[in-house]
Amino acid sequence: MKLIFKKLLYLAVMLFIISLISFVAINLAPNSFFASGELNPNITEESIAQLKEIYGLDKPLYVQFFSWVRNITML
């Protein structure tokens, strides 16, 4: 029983680390989600701010991470 608990704990830690690495890699990608929108002269700053609020990109990274994990697990 102790071995099973140890393996499950190891699995949970590894899943957390892999998801954290994936999240960081996605956020460090050279093209941001709004790169094309920010280059468009017809889009206002208010529109960009509203989109960032809708997608939660105005929140701290740890909030974005847990929201991302929650959304991934709902798939």
Secondary structure in CASP SS format (residue, H / E / C, confidence):
PFRMAT SS
TARGET T0000
AUTHOR 0000-0000-0000
METHOD secondary structure of the structure
MODEL  1
M C 1.00
K H 1.00
L H 1.00
I H 1.00
F H 1.00
K H 1.00
K H 1.00
L H 1.00
L H 1.00
Y H 1.00
L H 1.00
A H 1.00
V H 1.00
M H 1.00
L H 1.00
F H 1.00
I H 1.00
I H 1.00
S H 1.00
L H 1.00
I H 1.00
S H 1.00
F H 1.00
V H 1.00
A H 1.00
I H 1.00
N H 1.00
L C 1.00
A C 1.00
P C 1.00
N C 1.00
S C 1.00
F C 1.00
F C 1.00
A H 1.00
S H 1.00
G H 1.00
E H 1.00
L H 1.00
N C 1.00
P C 1.00
N C 1.00
I C 1.00
T C 1.00
E H 1.00
E H 1.00
S H 1.00
I H 1.00
A H 1.00
Q H 1.00
L H 1.00
K H 1.00
E H 1.00
I H 1.00
Y C 1.00
G C 1.00
L C 1.00
D C 1.00
K C 1.00
P C 1.00
L H 1.00
Y H 1.00
V H 1.00
Q H 1.00
F H 1.00
F H 1.00
S H 1.00
W H 1.00
V H 1.00
R H 1.00
N H 1.00
I H 1.00
T H 1.00
M C 1.00
L C 1.00
END
